[in-house]
Amino acid sequence: MTRNISLGVSSYSFHQRLSSGDMDLLDVIEWVAQSGAEHLELAVLSDDPDSPIPNLASDPAFVERVRAAAESAGVVLSNLAVGNAFWSTEPVDVAAAVSRVEAYVDLASSLGISKMRHDVVGHENHPGDDTPLFEAAFPAIVAGSKQVARYAATKGVTTSLENHGFFVQSADRVRRIVHAVDEPNFKTTLDVGNFVCVDEDPAAVVAENLPYAMVVHLKDFYVRDIAPGDGWFRSRGGKYLRGAIVGNGDLDLVSVARSIVESGYEGYAAIEFEGIEDCLLGIERGLANARRLLALA
């Protein structure tokens, strides 16, 4: 890629084939290498020893096989993404949550990964004006993220939160957390599509968060005002959404790509495909469209 943007894929894009057993992670690494993509993000699915993605319960020999396979194939392992919650409406053991995420920092380091996304709350929506809840959650989110970031700095790892899960999905809440944590190695994994889940326009808000981006996720959605049938979910404001091949959906990715290029962003951009089409087709066409969009922006 030109302009120092390295285009790759999130392992979550392969969820169809990984969950069915049609592919394992070593197959994914080989597919990515053959596709011409430059890197692979590992999105942890669970803390289960049988999970296809390395996690805290994985056999160390499996972790090493993944690292070695990526190195041999010339595929950079760019980012490790893990779920996490420092706050919930139910009691949370914050010290345990911090320790778990720090253990994932160690796993990232053992895989040769220098960037890691950890969530800060669960994905649930809180109907109505959730501002009081966010204010209550804010200190725990900041304290947990700061502690992890400081630990990660000793390992040479940059950490981030994503605009992910309705509670912290809006652009301003992400920025507020990044500013409050105030650690040089704490940033955001910027998913250009996820903003529509809270009814924000990516063409407007992506540019606002690009200065804080560690990694960019390229994603697209179909957006409808009325129920189109099964397979759709609803935004916070009631729009109907379904994952699309990057460049085929309703989001203004031309403007988004222009913002990415004009910002001077340098680093990893990863396709995150969540559509209903065959995932290999969706990734292949998404990569082609992303190359075109970034080149023409």
C-alpha positions in Angstrom: 0.0 0.0 0.0 1.0 3.6 -0.6 0.9 6.3 1.9 2.4 4.0 4.6 -1.0 2.3 5.3 -0.6 -1.5 5.7 -3.7 -3.3 4.6 -4.7 -6.6 6.3 -7.5 -8.6 7.8 -9.0 -9.3 11.2 -9.3 -13.0 12.1 -12.9 -12.2 13.0 -13.6 -11.9 9.3 -13.0 -15.7 9.0 -15.5 -16.5 11.9 -17.8 -18.6 9.6 -15.0 -21.0 8.6 -13.2 -21.0 11.9 -16.4 -21.8 13.9 -17.4 -24.6 11.4 -13.9 -26.1 11.5 -13.5 -25.7 7.7 -10.4 -23.7 8.4 -8.0 -23.4 11.4 -5.8 -20.4 12.2 -2.8 -21.8 10.3 -5.1 -22.1 7.2 -6.1 -18.5 7.7 -2.5 -17.3 7.9 -1.7 -19.1 4.6 -4.9 -17.6 3.0 -3.9 -14.1 4.1 -0.4 -14.6 2.7 -1.8 -15.7 -0.6 -4.3 -12.8 -0.7 -1.6 -10.1 -0.8 -2.7 -8.7 2.5 0.1 -7.6 4.7 -1.0 -8.4 8.3 -3.5 -10.3 10.4 -5.2 -9.1 13.5 -6.1 -11.9 16.1 -9.5 -11.3 17.6 -9.8 -13.6 20.7 -13.1 -15.4 20.8 -13.0 -16.9 24.3 -10.7 -18.0 27.1 -11.2 -21.6 25.9 -8.3 -24.0 25.3 -10.2 -25.3 22.2 -10.7 -21.9 20.7 -9.1 -21.5 17.2 -7.5 -18.2 18.3 -4.7 -18.1 20.9 -5.9 -17.2 24.4 -4.9 -17.5 28.0 -5.9 -21.1 28.1 -4.1 -22.2 24.9 -1.4 -24.7 24.8 1.9 -22.8 24.7 3.0 -25.1 21.8 0.0 -23.9 19.8 0.9 -20.2 20.5 4.4 -20.9 19.2 3.1 -22.7 16.1 0.9 -19.6 15.3 3.8 -17.3 15.8 6.2 -19.4 13.7 3.6 -19.9 10.9 3.0 -16.2 10.5 6.7 -15.5 10.5 7.3 -18.2 7.8 4.4 -16.9 5.7 5.5 -13.3 5.9 2.2 -12.2 7.6 2.7 -9.7 10.4 0.5 -10.3 13.5 -0.6 -6.8 13.9 -3.0 -6.6 16.8 -4.5 -8.8 19.6 -8.1 -7.9 20.4 -9.7 -9.2 23.6 -13.0 -8.7 25.4 -13.0 -7.2 28.8 -15.1 -5.2 31.3 -13.8 -2.8 34.0 -17.4 -1.8 34.9 -20.9 -3.3 34.7 -24.3 -2.8 36.2 -23.4 -6.0 38.2 -20.3 -6.0 40.5 -17.0 -6.4 38.7 -13.7 -7.5 40.3 -11.6 -4.8 38.7 -8.3 -6.1 40.0 -9.1 -9.5 38.4 -10.0 -7.8 35.1 -6.8 -5.9 35.1 -4.7 -9.0 35.8 -6.5 -10.9 33.0 -5.8 -8.1 30.5 -2.2 -7.8 31.7 -1.9 -11.6 31.0 -3.1 -10.9 27.5 -0.4 -8.3 27.1 2.1 -11.0 27.9 0.5 -13.3 25.3 0.7 -10.5 22.7 4.4 -10.1 23.5 5.0 -13.8 23.1 3.3 -13.7 19.7 5.5 -10.8 18.6 2.5 -8.4 18.6 3.1 -4.9 19.8 -0.6 -3.6 19.7 -3.5 -4.8 21.7 -7.2 -3.8 21.9 -9.1 -4.5 25.1 -12.7 -3.6 25.7 -13.5 -1.6 28.8 -17.2 -2.6 29.3 -19.6 -5.2 28.0 -21.5 -4.7 24.7 -25.0 -4.3 26.2 -27.1 -1.3 25.5 -28.6 0.8 28.3 -31.8 2.4 27.0 -32.6 6.0 27.5 -30.2 8.6 28.7 -27.3 6.5 30.0 -25.1 9.6 30.8 -25.4 9.0 34.5 -24.3 5.4 34.1 -21.4 6.5 32.0 -20.3 9.0 34.6 -20.5 6.3 37.2 -18.5 3.9 35.0 -15.9 6.5 33.9 -13.5 6.3 36.9 -13.2 2.5 36.8 -12.7 2.5 33.0 -10.0 5.1 33.2 -8.2 3.5 36.2 -8.2 0.0 34.7 -7.1 1.2 31.3 -4.3 3.3 32.8 -3.0 0.4 34.9 -2.9 -1.9 31.9 -1.3 0.7 29.7 1.5 1.3 32.2 2.1 -2.4 32.4 2.0 -2.8 28.6 4.6 0.0 28.3 7.1 -2.2 30.1 6.5 -4.8 27.4 6.7 -2.4 24.4 3.0 -2.9 23.7 0.5 -0.1 22.8 -3.0 -0.7 24.2 -6.4 0.7 23.0 -10.1 0.7 23.4 -12.4 0.4 20.4 -15.6 2.2 19.6 -17.3 -1.1 20.4 -20.4 -2.0 22.3 -23.2 0.6 22.6 -22.0 2.1 25.9 -18.7 3.5 24.7 -19.3 3.4 20.9 -19.7 7.1 20.3 -16.7 9.1 19.1 -16.8 11.6 22.0 -16.8 9.0 24.7 -13.9 7.2 23.2 -11.9 10.5 23.0 -12.8 11.4 26.5 -11.5 8.1 27.8 -8.3 8.3 25.8 -7.6 11.8 27.1 -8.4 10.9 30.7 -6.1 7.8 30.7 -3.4 10.1 29.3 -0.8 7.5 28.6 1.3 7.7 25.5 0.8 4.1 24.6 -3.0 4.2 25.1 -5.0 4.9 21.9 -8.1 3.7 20.0 -8.8 0.9 17.6 -10.9 3.0 15.2 -13.7 1.0 13.6 -15.1 3.2 10.8 -18.4 1.3 10.7 -19.2 0.8 14.3 -20.3 4.4 14.8 -23.6 3.7 12.9 -24.6 1.4 15.8 -25.1 4.6 17.8 -26.4 6.5 14.8 -23.3 8.6 14.2 -22.2 9.4 10.7 -18.7 7.9 10.0 -18.1 10.5 7.3 -18.2 13.1 10.1 -16.8 11.4 13.2 -14.0 9.2 11.8 -11.9 12.3 11.2 -12.4 13.4 14.8 -10.9 10.2 16.2 -8.1 9.5 13.6 -5.5 11.5 15.6 -5.9 8.9 18.4 -6.0 5.8 16.1 -3.6 2.8 16.8 -5.3 0.6 14.2 -8.2 1.3 11.8 -10.9 -1.3 11.1 -12.5 -1.0 7.7 -16.1 -2.2 7.8 -19.4 -1.5 6.0 -23.1 -1.9 6.8 -26.4 -1.9 5.0 -28.7 0.6 6.7 -32.5 0.5 6.5 -35.3 2.5 8.2 -37.8 -0.4 8.3 -37.4 -4.1 9.1 -36.1 -5.9 6.0 -36.4 -9.4 7.5 -34.2 -11.8 9.5 -30.5 -11.3 10.0 -30.5 -7.6 10.9 -29.9 -5.8 14.2 -30.9 -2.4 15.4 -28.9 0.7 16.1 -29.4 2.6 19.3 -31.8 4.9 17.5 -33.7 2.1 15.8 -32.1 1.8 12.3 -31.8 -1.7 10.9 -28.2 -2.8 10.3 -26.5 -5.7 8.6 -22.8 -6.3 7.8 -21.7 -5.7 4.2 -18.7 -6.3 2.1 -16.4 -3.3 2.5 -17.4 -0.9 -0.3 -20.7 -2.6 -1.1 -22.8 -1.2 1.8 -24.5 2.1 2.5 -21.7 3.9 4.4 -19.8 6.7 2.7 -16.5 5.0 2.6 -15.2 7.3 -0.1 -15.3 10.2 2.4 -14.0 7.9 5.2 -11.0 6.8 3.1 -10.3 10.4 2.1 -10.3 11.3 5.8 -7.8 8.5 6.6 -5.5 9.5 3.8 -5.7 13.3 4.4 -5.1 12.8 8.1 -1.6 11.4 7.4 -2.5 8.2 9.2 0.3 5.7 9.0 -0.2 2.1 10.3 -2.4 -0.9 10.1 -5.9 -0.9 8.5 -7.7 -4.2 8.8 -10.8 -5.5 7.0 -13.4 -6.7 9.4 -16.1 -8.5 7.4 -19.4 -9.4 9.2 -21.7 -10.0 6.3 -23.8 -13.1 5.4 -21.9 -13.8 2.2 -19.2 -16.5 2.2 -16.4 -15.0 4.3 -13.6 -15.7 1.8 -15.6 -13.9 -1.0 -16.4 -11.0 1.4 -12.8 -10.6 2.5 -11.4 -10.9 -1.1 -13.7 -8.3 -2.5 -13.4 -6.1 0.6 -9.6 -6.1 0.2 -9.9 -5.1 -3.5 -12.4 -2.3 -2.7 -10.3 -1.0 0.2 -7.2 -0.8 -2.0 -9.2 1.1 -4.6 -10.8 3.4 -2.0 -7.5 4.3 -0.4 -5.8 4.7 -3.7 -8.5 7.0 -5.1 -9.2 9.0 -1.9 
